[in-house]
Amino acid sequence: MHKYTLHKKSTKHACPNCNKKTMVLYIDVESSEYVSLIVGRCDREINCGYHYTPKSYFTDNNIEYKIHVQYAAQSVKQEQISLHNEKDLLATIKYHSENNFISFLLSKFDIQKVEKIVDQYKIGTANYWHFGTVFWQIDTKKLIRGGKIIIYSKSGKRTKYINWVHSIKIKWDEITDFNLSQCFFGEHLINGNNNVIAIVESEKTACVMSLLFEKYIWLAAGSLNGLNETKMEILKNRKIILYPDLGINGLNGSPFSIWKSKCEYYKKKGFDIAISDLLEIKATPKDREKGYDIADYFLENLNYKPKTIISNQQKTINKLYLKNENLKLLIDLFDLRDSNGNTITLSRIE
């Protein structure tokens, strides 16, 4: 058992690098005390990227570093994870007309499809917190792990305001404590469904991509650092594709390089996992600066028109594309190939 871990309650502290209250500190599991007010990880993975580990802290200060707790301490009772009841969830399945995220989906997609996605993912509305969108995390056992609340503008852009249902319940004295143990957003959808699993960073991206491409089961890690062993264990025997966001290089690299490293790590552990470099190849510097994700790319490229045709086979493909603008998106996403085994692409256009 590791002696030091990030505080599971995710209480936020001021980051010494960006000065924003976005850092989760490491605690000593034996004493339940913080290692130091500068030892932690900033949630602003790309814009800040601060991550000062206990090992680095002890090394820098010439203090002996112990990675594991003493054997006797391992018998200490583990804190039981907390869960929401169905009543908490049902209380949010209303007020959809006030939900900016749902309104954004309705501005882009057919109402029947949006209603289906809202029901499948159990998307709620927090009328008690600025009508924010509630993304419920429900595991494969249908246990409700948590409710993440994000406020969106009418254009579908996320604001800086994020909260959790349990935090509000604690503030209202409805509960005294909550030990949050997260799972993938959308995890409950893998039950009885053998489709390929696609993992993205944000809940919004998972919902949009589910509307665009139903062939995959779209899950959200919740953040760049949300792809961890605790969550991944349930996917051990599934085929998985990772779709990280774009982003500039932070202290730990770009989103793609970070998830690529994790992809290689999970491959070594026996996972059937791959990572898509579609955004890395297709994106512009401006797209990268904005931190676009796979949903942004597809929504913005639906009206793309080809200019020049290279080969007869490519000509046929482009003629079909003119009749069906989604063909290019399908080719890019599913890595379709021609009769010679070559990747079919519209990138050979002058």
Summary of the structure (lengths in Angstrom):
residues: 350
radius of gyration: 22.1
end to end distance: 57.4
largest distance: 72.6
contacts: 1023
relative contact order: 0.08
helix: 35%
strand: 20%
